Amino acid sequence: MPLTRTIQVEDRPIRVYDDLISLPHVRQLTEAFMAANFVRGEVARPDTSQFRHWAMNIPLETAAQLVVYQPTLDAVRDFENGDAYRIYRCYCNHAAYGDMLFTHTDAQPGSKGLTALWYIAPEWNVEWGGETLFYNKDMDAEVAVTPRPGRLVVFDGSITHVGRPPNRICYAPRYTLAFKLEPS
């Protein structure tokens, strides 16, 4: 498994994987998401419910057919030293310049919930922004992950994080394909 790096926030690992899928597969997913119907219904936290963001739920039967499905499971197995996890939710986020995204967690502390997040864009310039930021308990950003094409980041879902929207000079949306997992 080609692990790019491992970082920790308060002893909780974040692993970044590159080159698990080919650029043509990234392009194929991007084209599919560009043609998809997104709904502005996703909420980061209850206190931000008036600021919904764009997402598209993907049925688990469909998710299992995606080119990223098996690499996701393999990376999670690597992350958890062989422990088995099951995917219980899959969806794609769409963020564009001007969107408001908020810090949140994907799992309760101690729940062992994981998030696997794919960056789906055939190209990305560092000047475009769009990083995922991870915070410590004092809400100080400790880690930034750049949305490189086809990059996968796997992390403990109880780490507070946020995906930042692209900057003004970026005319492409920032697509992230998220898998939520729990021990099986």
SEGU-548076 format. One line per 3 residues: for each residue z, x, y of N, C-alpha, C. Coordinates in steps of 0.2 Angstrom, whole numbers. Atoms other than C-alpha are relative to their C-alpha. Last residue first. Layout:
<rs>
Z/X/Y/Z/X/Y/Z/X/Y ~ ...;
</rs>
This chain:
<rs>
2/5/5/57/-88/-24/5/-1/-6 ~ 0/-2/7/64/-80/-9/-1/-5/-5 ~ -7/0/3/57/-87/7/1/3/-7;
-2/-1/7/41/-84/17/8/-1/-1 ~ -7/1/0/33/-90/33/2/0/-7 ~ -3/2/6/15/-84/35/7/0/0;
-7/-1/2/7/-82/52/2/-3/-7 ~ 0/5/6/-11/-80/57/7/2/-3 ~ -5/-3/5/-11/-73/75/1/-5/-6;
-1/4/6/-26/-76/86/5/4/-4 ~ -4/-4/5/-26/-69/104/2/-5/-6 ~ -6/3/2/-40/-78/113/4/5/-4;
0/3/7/-54/-68/121/7/-3/-2 ~ 3/6/1/-57/-66/139/0/-3/-7 ~ 2/2/7/-45/-52/142/-3/-7/0;
7/-3/1/-45/-46/160/-2/-1/-7 ~ 6/3/-3/-31/-58/164/-7/3/-1 ~ 0/-1/-7/-19/-51/151/-6/-4/3;
4/-6/-3/-17/-58/134/0/0/7 ~ 7/2/-1/-2/-69/129/-5/6/2 ~ 2/1/-7/14/-61/123/-8/-2/0;
7/-3/0/20/-64/105/-2/-2/8 ~ 4/4/-4/39/-66/106/-7/3/-1 ~ 6/-3/-2/53/-60/95/-4/-4/4;
3/3/-6/71/-62/90/-6/3/2 ~ 1/-4/-6/74/-55/73/-3/-4/5 ~ -5/2/-5/79/-69/61/0/5/6;
1/6/-5/62/-69/53/6/-1/4 ~ -6/5/1/65/-52/45/-1/-5/5 ~ -6/-1/-3/48/-43/47/5/-6/-2;
-5/3/4/31/-40/41/7/1/2 ~ -7/-2/-1/17/-35/53/4/-4/-4 ~ -5/4/2/-1/-35/48/7/3/1;
-7/-3/2/-15/-27/57/4/-6/-2 ~ -2/0/7/-33/-34/55/7/3/-1 ~ 4/4/5/-39/-29/72/2/0/-7;
6/-3/3/-25/-21/82/-3/-4/-5 ~ 4/4/5/-12/-33/90/-7/4/-2 ~ 6/2/-3/0/-20/97/-4/-4/-5;
5/-1/4/18/-20/91/-7/-3/3 ~ 6/4/-2/32/-18/103/-6/2/-5 ~ 6/-2/3/49/-13/98/-6/-4/2;
-1/-7/4/66/-12/106/-6/2/-3 ~ 6/-1/4/65/-27/119/1/7/-3 ~ 3/-6/-3/83/-30/126/-6/2/-5;
7/2/-3/89/-47/122/-3/5/4 ~ -1/1/-7/107/-41/119/-6/-2/4 ~ -5/6/-2/106/-45/101/1/-1/7;
-6/0/3/90/-34/99/5/-5/2 ~ -6/-1/-4/73/-39/103/6/1/-4 ~ -6/1/5/55/-38/95/7/2/4;
-6/-4/-2/40/-39/106/5/-2/-4 ~ -6/3/3/23/-44/99/6/4/2 ~ -4/-3/5/9/-37/110/5/-5/-2;
-1/3/7/-4/-47/118/4/2/-5 ~ -7/3/1/-9/-35/132/1/-3/-7 ~ 0/7/0/-27/-33/136/7/-3/-1;
-1/3/-7/-26/-15/142/1/-8/0 ~ -7/0/-1/-23/-10/123/1/-3/7 ~ -1/-5/-5/-41/-16/120/8/0/2;
-6/1/-5/-43/-27/105/1/6/4 ~ -2/-6/-4/-58/-29/93/6/-2/5 ~ 5/-6/3/-63/-40/78/1/6/5;
5/-1/-5/-48/-51/82/-4/6/-2 ~ 7/2/2/-35/-59/69/-5/1/7 ~ 3/1/-6/-18/-51/71/-8/0/-2;
7/-3/-1/-9/-55/55/-3/-1/7 ~ 4/2/-6/10/-60/55/-7/5/0 ~ 5/-5/1/21/-60/39/-6/-2/5;
6/2/-3/37/-68/43/-5/5/-1 ~ 5/-5/-2/52/-67/31/-6/-3/4 ~ 7/2/-2/67/-78/28/-4/6/3;
5/-4/3/82/-69/20/-7/-2/1 ~ 3/5/5/94/-83/26/-6/4/-4 ~ -2/0/7/106/-71/33/-4/-4/-5;
-2/-6/3/102/-75/51/3/0/-7 ~ -8/-1/-2/93/-91/53/2/7/-3 ~ -5/2/6/74/-90/51/7/1/3;
4/4/5/58/-89/63/5/-2/-6 ~ -1/-3/7/67/-83/78/-3/-5/-4 ~ -3/4/5/62/-86/96/1/4/-6;
-3/-3/5/56/-79/113/3/-5/-5 ~ -7/-2/-1/44/-89/123/3/3/-6 ~ -3/0/7/26/-91/125/7/3/1;
-7/-2/0/18/-97/141/3/0/-7 ~ -5/4/5/-1/-98/141/7/3/1 ~ -3/5/-4/-10/-90/157/5/-5/-4;
-3/-2/-7/-22/-79/148/3/-6/3 ~ 5/-2/-5/-25/-86/130/4/2/7 ~ -3/-1/-7/-14/-89/115/-6/3/4;
5/-1/-4/-20/-97/98/4/1/7 ~ -2/1/-7/-7/-97/84/-6/2/4 ~ 3/-5/-5/-13/-99/66/2/-2/7;
3/3/-6/-3/-108/53/-3/6/4 ~ 5/-4/-2/5/-105/35/-4/-3/6 ~ 4/2/-6/21/-112/29/-5/5/2;
-1/7/-1/31/-111/13/-4/-3/6 ~ 2/2/-7/25/-94/6/1/-8/0 ~ 5/6/0/35/-89/-9/-2/-2/7;
0/4/-5/44/-72/-11/-5/-5/-1 ~ 5/5/-1/47/-61/-26/2/-5/6 ~ -2/6/1/57/-45/-25/-5/-5/2;
1/3/6/48/-29/-28/2/-7/0 ~ -1/-4/6/55/-18/-15/-1/-4/-6 ~ -6/2/4/56/-32/-2/2/4/-6;
-6/0/-5/44/-24/10/6/-2/-3 ~ -1/-7/-2/32/-19/-4/6/0/5 ~ -3/-3/6/33/-37/-11/2/8/1;
-7/2/1/30/-43/6/3/3/-6 ~ -4/-3/-5/15/-32/8/7/-2/0 ~ -1/-7/2/8/-37/-9/4/3/5;
-5/0/6/10/-56/-5/2/7/-2 ~ -6/2/-3/1/-53/12/6/0/-5 ~ -3/-6/-4/-13/-43/4/7/-2/3;
-3/-5/4/-15/-58/-8/3/6/3 ~ -5/3/3/-17/-71/6/3/5/-5 ~ -6/-3/-1/-27/-61/18/6/-2/-4;
0/-7/2/-44/-66/11/6/4/1 ~ 1/-5/-6/-39/-84/13/0/7/-3 ~ 7/-2/1/-40/-95/-3/-2/5/5;
1/-4/6/-21/-97/-5/-7/3/-1 ~ -3/-6/-1/-20/-103/13/-1/5/-6 ~ 5/-4/-4/-31/-117/9/2/7/1;
5/0/4/-19/-124/-4/-6/4/3 ~ -1/-6/5/-5/-120/7/-6/1/-5 ~ -3/2/6/-12/-131/21/0/5/-5;
5/-1/5/-16/-122/37/3/-2/-7 ~ -3/-1/7/-7/-128/52/-6/0/-5 ~ 3/4/5/-16/-125/69/3/1/-7;
-1/-2/7/-7/-119/84/-4/-4/-4 ~ 5/2/5/-8/-120/103/1/3/-7 ~ 6/-4/0/8/-119/113/-5/-2/-6;
3/0/7/21/-132/119/-6/5/0 ~ 5/-5/0/30/-129/135/-3/1/-7 ~ 5/2/-5/41/-145/137/-6/5/1;
4/5/3/50/-141/121/-6/-2/5 ~ 6/-1/-3/57/-125/128/-5/-5/-2 ~ 0/0/-7/75/-129/125/-6/1/4;
-2/7/-3/72/-134/107/0/0/8 ~ -7/2/0/64/-117/104/1/-7/2 ~ -4/-6/2/47/-110/101/7/-1/-1;
-6/-1/-5/38/-126/101/3/6/-3 ~ -5/-5/2/20/-129/93/6/1/5 ~ -6/4/2/11/-145/98/6/5/-2;
-6/-3/-4/-4/-140/108/6/-3/-2 ~ -4/6/-4/-16/-144/94/5/4/4 ~ -7/-1/-1/-30/-132/88/3/-5/3;
-4/5/-4/-46/-138/80/7/2/1 ~ -5/5/3/-56/-124/72/3/-4/6 ~ 3/7/1/-73/-116/77/6/-5/-2;
3/2/-6/-65/-100/85/-3/-7/-1 ~ -5/2/-4/-53/-99/70/-3/-3/7 ~ -2/6/2/-68/-98/58/6/-3/5;
5/5/0/-76/-85/68/2/-7/-2 ~ 1/2/-7/-61/-75/69/-5/-5/2 ~ -6/4/-1/-58/-76/50/0/-2/8;
1/7/4/-76/-70/47/6/-4/2 ~ 5/4/-4/-74/-56/60/-1/-7/-3 ~ -4/2/-7/-57/-50/52/-5/-4/4;
-5/5/1/-66/-50/35/3/-3/6 ~ 5/6/1/-81/-40/42/5/-6/-2 ~ 2/3/-7/-67/-28/49/-5/-6/-1;
5/-3/-3/-60/-25/31/-2/-3/7 ~ 6/4/1/-43/-30/25/-5/3/4 ~ -1/4/6/-27/-20/22/-6/-5/-2;
6/-1/5/-33/-8/35/1/-3/-7 ~ 7/0/-2/-16/-7/44/-5/1/-5 ~ 5/-3/5/2/-11/39/-7/-1/4;
6/1/-3/17/-12/51/-5/3/-5 ~ 5/-5/3/34/-14/44/-7/-2/2 ~ 6/2/-2/49/-21/53/-5/5/-2;
6/-3/0/66/-18/46/-6/-4/2 ~ 4/5/4/83/-25/50/-7/3/1 ~ 0/-1/7/96/-11/54/-4/-5/-4;
-6/1/2/98/-17/72/1/0/-8 ~ -4/3/-5/80/-17/75/6/-2/-3 ~ -6/5/2/71/-6/63/3/-2/7;
-5/0/-6/54/2/63/6/-4/-2 ~ -6/4/1/43/6/48/4/1/6 ~ -6/-2/-2/25/13/50/5/-5/-1;
1/-4/-6/7/13/45/7/2/3 ~ -5/2/-5/10/7/27/-1/5/6 ~ 1/-5/-6/-6/9/16/5/-2/6;
0/4/-6/0/0/0/0/5/6;
</rs>
